[in-house]
Amino acid sequence: MKAMFAAFVAIALIAVGSNIYLSQAGFSSQDRATGPAVRLDN
């Protein structure tokens, strides 16, 4: 039971950490698909 709770905590930490890292790294679909010929309304 203790191992299962530790795995849940590890999954939550990995999910939150990767979300923070990827949002700051510029890997959103808007950042990847925007170029000089693309206009996106804000």
matplotlib code that plots the C-alpha trace (Angstrom):
import matplotlib.pyplot as plt

x = [0.0, 2.9, 4.4, 1.2, 0.9, 4.5, 3.8, 0.8, 2.9, 5.6, 3.1, 1.7, 5.1, 6.2, 3.0, 3.2, 6.9, 6.6, 3.7, 5.7, 8.8, 7.0, 5.0, 8.2, 10.1, 7.7, 6.3, 2.7, 0.9, 0.6, 4.3, 5.2, 2.7, 3.2, 5.4, 5.8, 2.8, 0.4, -1.8, -3.4, -5.9, -5.4]
y = [0.0, 2.3, 1.7, 2.5, 5.9, 6.7, 5.9, 8.2, 11.0, 10.4, 10.5, 13.7, 15.3, 14.2, 15.5, 18.9, 19.2, 18.4, 20.8, 23.6, 22.7, 22.4, 25.6, 27.6, 25.8, 27.1, 23.8, 24.9, 24.4, 28.1, 28.6, 25.8, 26.7, 30.5, 31.9, 35.1, 34.2, 33.3, 35.7, 34.6, 36.8, 37.2]
z = [0.0, 0.8, -2.6, -4.3, -2.6, -3.4, -7.0, -7.0, -5.6, -8.1, -11.0, -9.7, -9.4, -12.9, -14.4, -12.7, -13.4, -17.0, -17.4, -15.9, -18.0, -21.3, -20.8, -20.3, -23.1, -25.8, -27.0, -27.2, -30.6, -31.0, -30.6, -32.9, -35.7, -35.7, -38.5, -40.4, -42.7, -39.9, -38.0, -34.8, -33.0, -29.3]

ax = plt.figure().add_subplot(projection="3d")
ax.plot(x, y, z, "-o")
ax.set_aspect("equal")
plt.show()
